[in-house]
Each structure stands twice: as structure tokens, then as C-alpha cells.
Amino acid sequence: MIKTLRRKFIFIMMSMVSLLLITIFMTVIVATSSSIQEENINKLRQILQTGVVQDYYGNAVDARSRMNVIVVELYADGSYYVATNQFLLLDDNLLSDIVKQAAKSQSDSGELRQYDLRFLKRQTSNTLRIAFADTSMERSIIRSLALVCILICTMSLLAFFILSVFLAGWAVRPVENAWMRQKRFVAHASHELKTPLTVILSNAEMLHNSGLQPDSKAAERVDNILAEGIRMKKLIENMLSLAKSDYAKNALILSKVNLSDIILDSVLLYESAAYDDKKQLFYNVEEGIIVNGDADKLRQVIDILLDNALKYSKEGASITVSLTSQFSIHYRKEAKLVVRNEGEPIPKNELENIFIRFYRVDKARENHGGFGLGLSIAQEIIQSHKGRIWADSDSTGNVFSVTLPLASSYF
């Protein structure tokens, strides 16, 4: 949870900064491009009107010292005269095509992008005066500015990412400390409750076996104490299991284990329970699937999934367990365990919530005697083994899937 919180903090901060930097740099580029374009159009306008360009103070400046321009006088018969030409290597046929395209344009100004030229027209009494300006330098300036902005933006984002990592750790530290204190409390409380609960169960069993009349009130009360004591013992064991997985997650020592044998052993033990509940248990387990893991922990996962499948399936329902090897989306071989049961489907919007500790989909499921911890324990175990666990549902029932990397593709 803490890692997820850190990632969200960094993601939000980086998204905000990225959006801000992109907005700033895009504004700078667009504003600069518009400014240069407007300045060049004004220079062309001055050339058409006066033949010269004025500087900031209104003094005349030779147009050739400020930009590469061509000024032509186009006559009514289609002939033209080149008044100014700074494009010394410009072919006559190419210049003729340029003049014709500009003359045909309905607008008094525009761009000929295939020639990297901008033109401006002015009609006089006898001729059409057209001025052309080279835009290649203008575009080069904008490209250079864009590259500089991209470089600055990239370096800024990298620096802010490093800063965000430190800020995320600092901001989340109080939450992390509170979370760790809560974990320690749950672990210590669960451990401390085991001793008095063991005493209660021992005394209740002694009373139960002391010769009380089976139909008496005292016997009924002792049976209730035993039933609730056993239920509380399961809850404490689950809480301890979660607490241990929290503390041992980073120190988990994995070894090669035969997942096929683990699942077969668990399925064979649950066959009798399924038979007693008038349910059918089918399995298809591929042999020789080896994973890196803790055999006891993995056995606990399959036991949790089979126990839930039996609890939440209707009478006469079928329960199917399958284990196969496959290629993951990253082209690594992995083991896939699927447990399907026929029963009341879990709503689609609840499929992720069922892995939250103590979460119950509805009140009806509480009648099965669970505490909402089993799937949370299974998720903790699978995640510590670098695997995934998820749930799906359809009109016929629910499907729980687990994937684990195979031993050969783990390292």
C-alpha cells in the first residue's frame, strides 16, 4: 500500500509539472513563431511600399542586410521584371513558376511551403508588385528553439522526478509509520490473544467432556463457547498469517518446488469434503510444473481457493481446478492455476474489492463463517512470489486465476 501511495504521489506531481512545462514551452514557441512571422511580414510590407526596411528608430536599413528577398514587377501581359534578387542561384524557370503561383493566389499574402517562401502582393497602377522572403531561416530558428525547449523540459523533468522521489518518501513517511504501527499492533494483539483463547478452549472442552446432560442448558452454552472459540482461533491465526507475511515479504527465501504435486495433494484432500457437500470436484493438473516458492505458502493459497469454492457453490455444483504452463505477455513461461466454481456470481464492481482485508461482498456470505481474510492472505502470498491473482465472474459462477513464473524463467 505504501509503495502504491508513493507511486501515485510521484505520478500526480510529475503529471502536473509536465503539463505546466509543456504549456509554458508551447506558449513560448508559438509566441516566438508568431512574432518572427509578423516581423517579417511587416518588413515585406515596408519593402513593397518604400523599397527599404526601417529599424526600431525609423531609420532606413538596406533590405538585403536584414533578409533574403526577391521583389518582382508583374505586368498585365504576364511578363515580369526582377527589381531585387538576393537568391543568386535561383533558376529563371523556377522563379517564373513561383511568380505565377503567387499571382494566382486569391490572398494578398501567403506562403509557398514547397519553396520555403513567404509572399506579399501590392497592386499599383500598372503592375502587380510581389515581394518574396526566405522562410528557411525563420523555420530554422523555430526548430532550434523547439530543440532547446525539449532539452530543458527533459532535464527539468528528470531533476523534478528525483526531487519527487525524495518528496514522496518524506510526505508518505507519517502514513508509513502509522501503517507499521498498525501492523505491529495486529501482530502483537493476535499473539497475545492466543494464550487466553487456548485456556478458554481447554476449559470448555473439559466441561464438554465432564458428563453434562446433552440436552441441558449448560451443555448448550459450553457448545456455544467451543464453537465461537474455534471461530475466534481461526480469525487470530489468519491475522497472524497476514502479519507474518507483511514482515517476511522482503525476506522470503524461495526454492524450487513442484507446484503440480502441491495442488494434487490439496485437491485429493478436498475431494472427500466435496463429496460430503454433494458437490463434484474435477481437476486437470499438468505434471512437472516447477516454480520458485515456499511450498507451505503455496499450499495455503490453493487451500484458500478450494475452501472458498466449496463454501460459495450451490449444492450439486461442479468445481474445476486446472494447472497449465503458458507464455506470459512478456514471453516468459509461467504457471497458471484456475479454480472455477458454480454459484452466485460476484458483481463485476466487487471483483477487486474482495481481496481487501475483512471486505465482504454481502451479508449473506457471512453465514459461511469466514472473516474476509482468506483472499487477502492469498494475494499477499502470490505477490511475494512475483505472481498475480485475480477474479472473474459470469452467469454460471466465479473463476479465480493465479499466475506464477516458472523456475526456468524466474531468474
N, C-alpha and C positions, 0 to 999 in steps of 0.2 A: 504493500500500500504506500509506504513512504517513497519507494522508488518511482511509483506511478505519479505521486504528488509532485516529486521533483521534476519529472519529465513534463508534466502539464505546466508547471511554473515556467520552465525554460521555453517550452513551445509558445506559451502566451506572450512572454517577453520578446522572444525572437520574432514572432509574427507582428507584434506592434512596431518594433524597431524597423523591421524590414519594410513594412508598409509606409512608415514615416520617411525612411531614407529613399525609397523608390519614388514616393510622391515629390520629395524635395528635388531629387536629381532630374526627374522627368520635367518638373516645372522649370528648372534651370536650362535644360536642353531646349525645350520648346520656346522659352522666352528668348534665349540667345539666338536660336534659329530665326525666330520672327523678327528680332531686332536687326540681325545682319541682312535679312531679306528686305526689310523695309528701308534700311540704309542704302542698299544697292539700287533699289527701285528709285529712290529719291535722286541718286547720282545719275541714273539714266534719264530721269526727267529733266535734270539740270542740263545734261548734255544736249538733249533734244531742243531745249529752249534757248540756251546760250552758247552751247558748244564747249563749255567749261564746267568744272566742278568747284563748288565753294567749300572752304573748310569751315571749322566751327565758328570762326570770327567773321565769315562772309567774304574772305579773300579768295580770289580765283586761283584754282590749282589745276595744273595740266591733267586732263583726264587719264592720260596714259600712265601717269605716276601713281594712280590710285587703283585702276582695274584694267583688265584686258577687254577692250570694246571694239565693236565694228559699228559704224554708222553708214547707212546707205540711203540714197535718194532714189525712190522708185517712181518712175514716170508712168503716165497713163498707157503708153504703148507696151508696157511690160519690161522695158529696159531700165537699168538702174546704174547709179554712179556711186562708187565707194568713196565716201568722204573721209572716213577714218578706218584704218585696219591695223590692229595690233596682232592679228593672227597671221603672221607672215607666211606660214606654211599651209594656209587654208586653200584647198583646191577650188578653182573657179566653178566647176560643175557642182561641187558640194555647196559652195556659197549660194549659187543660183537656187538650189533646192531649199536651202534654209530661208532665203528671202521669200520664195513662193509660199512655203508653209506658214510663215509669219503673216504674209499678206492675206492669205485665205482665212486666217483666224477671225472670228466674229468679235473677239475681245481686243481691247487696246493694249493689253499686256498678257503675258503668259510665259510658259516655259516649253522649250524643246528638249525634253529629257534625254532623247537619244543622242543629242549633240552637246549636252551639258551647257545649254544656253538659256538665258532669260531675255525676252524682248519687250520693247515698249514702242508703240507707234504714235505718230503725231501727224495729222493731216495739215498740209499747207495749201496755199492757193494752187500751186502747180504740181506738187509732188507729195508722195507719202514718205515721210521721214521715219526710218526704223533704226532703232539702236539695239544692239545685241551686247550682252555682257556674259563673260565666262562664269559659270557657277561651280566649276570643279574645285576651286579654292574654297568657296563657301561650304561645299559639302565635306571637303577635307577637314575644315575647322570643326564642323559638327561631329564628324566621326572621331576626331581626336578628343573632343570634349566628352563624347559618349564613352570612349575607352577609359579616359581618366576617371569619369564618374563611376564606371563599373569597377575599376580597380579600387577606388576609395571606398565604394559601397562594400565590396568583398572584404577588404581589410577591416573596415569598421564592424561588419557583421561577425567576423572571426574574433575580433577583440571583445565585442559585446557578448559573444557566446561564452568565451572563457569567463568573463565577468558574471554572466548569468548563472554559470555552474556554481560559482562561489556564493552568489546571492541566493540561489535556490537552497543550497546547504544551510546557509545562515537563516533564511526565512522559515525553513521546514524543521529546523532543529528543535524548537519547542514542541511541535506536534510529534516528532520522533521520540523525544524524551517521554512525553505523556503516553505514547503508544507502548514504549518499552516498559514503563511503569505498570501499565495495564496488563501486559503480558506476564510480568513478574508476579503481579497480584494474583492473576488467574492460576499460574503455576503453583505458587505457594499455597493459595487457598485450597486448590484441589488436593494438593499433597497433604495438607493439614486435616482435611475432611476425611481422608481415607481411614485414619486410625479410629476416630469415634464411630464412623459408619461400620467398620469391621466389628467393633464391640457391640453395636446395636444389632447387627445381623446375627452375631453369635448367640446373644441372649435370646433373640427372637426364635432362632432355630431350637435352642434348648427348651424354651417354653412350648414350642410346637411339638416337640418330642417328649414332653413331660407327662403325657397321658390326659390331656384336656379332652373333654367331650367334643366330638367332631361338629355337632350342631349347636354348640353353646356360643354365646356372645363373645366370651373370652377367646375361644378358638378363632372366631371370625376376625376379631381385632388383631390377633397375632398374625394371621394370614395376610391381613392388610399391611401390617408393619413389614413383613417379609417382602411382599410384592413391591411396595414403594421403596424399601431399602435396596432391593436389587435394581430397581429402575434408577435410583439415585447413584448407585455404584457404577452403572453403565455411563451415566452422564459425566461423572467425575473422571472415569477412565478416558472418555472421549476428549474432555477438556485437557487432561494431562497429555494425551497424544498430540493435540494441537499445540500445546505449549512446548513440548519437546521438539516438534517439527519446526517451530519458529526459531528455537535456539540452535538446532542442529542443522539448519538448512545449508549454511555456508560450510559446515564441517562434515558433510555427508561423504562417506567413503564408499565408492562403488566398486563392484567386482562383477565378473561375467557370470550371469545366471541364466538358466534355461526357463524362459517365460512360458513355453509350451507346457512343461511339466508342472509349473506352479498353477496355471489355470486349470489343467486337467485334475489335479489333486483337489482344488477348491470346488470344481463342478461336481466331481464324484461325491463329495461330502454333502452338497446341497441337493443331490438327486432324491434322497430319502425325504428331506423336508418338502420338496416339491410334490412328491407322491402323497405325503400326508395331507397336503393342502389341495389335493385333487387337481394338480397342475402338471403340465408336461414341460420337461427341460431337455432341449436339444442343443447339441454343440458340434462345432466343426473347427477343430484346432490343428493348424499346420504344425508339423513336427520340426524340432530343431531350431526354433527361433531363439537366438541368444541376444540378450541386452546387457548393458552395464547398469547394475542397480543393486538395491537391497532386497533380497528375496522376501524377508518378512514384511517389509513395507509394501511391496508389490502384491503380495498375498492379501494384505489388508485391503488394498484397492479393489481387487476382484470380489472379495467377501462383501464389501460395502455395496458394490453394484448388484451382486446377486441377491443380497438381503433386501435391497430396495425393490428389485424386480419381483421378488416373491410377495413383498408386503403390498405393493401397489398394483397388482394384477388381479383381474377378476377370476372367479372360480372356473376351472376348466380351461384357463388361458394357456397359451404357449409362451415359453421363454427360450430365446435363442442366444447362444454365445458363440462368437466366431473370433478366431485369431488368424490373421494372414500377414504376410510381408508385402510391402509395396514400395514404390518410389514416391518420395515427397515432392512438393513443388520446387524444391531446391535440388532435385535429382539425387537425393540421398536415400538409401534404403532404410525403411522404418517398419516397426511392427504396429499393426492396427488391431485393437481389441474393440469389438462391438457387442453390446448387450441390449437386446430388444425384448420388450415385454408388451403383452396385450392388456390394456387397461384404460383408465381415464387419461386422455392426453393432457399434458401440461400446456397451458396457454403460451402462445409464442412470445408474448411480452414478459413471461416469467422465466424463460429458459436460462437467462444469465443470472437471475437473482437466486436461483436455487442453490448456487454454490456459496452464497453468503452465509456466514455463521448464524445459526439459530433462525434462519429465514424459513417460513412455512408458506406454501402456496395458498392453502386454505385451511380452515379449521377442521375440515373432515379428515385431513391427513394426520392430525394429532391423535386420532383414535388408534393409530397403529403403534403408538408407544415410542416413536422416535423423538429426537430433540432438534433436528435440523443441523446436525454437526457432521454426519457421515460424508456427504458430498464435499463439504469444506475440507475435511481431512483428506479425502481422495485427491482433491485438487492440489493441496499443499504437497502431497507425496509426488504426484505426477510432475508438478512444476520443478520440484527439487531434482527430478530425474531428467530435466530438459525436455519434457514431453508436453502434450496438450490433452485436455479433456473438455468435452462439450456435450451438449444435449440437443436432441431434435425431437419433434413430435409430429404425428399425423393423425388421421382419423381412427387408426387402429390401436395406437398406443405410443410408447416413448422409446427412444433409442439413445443410449449413452455410448460415446466413442472415445477411445484413448489411443494416442499415437506416442510411440517411444522410439528413439534412434537405435538402430541395431548396433551391436558391439563392433562390427567391422567398419561401420561408418561413423562411429561416435567421435573418434579422435581425428 
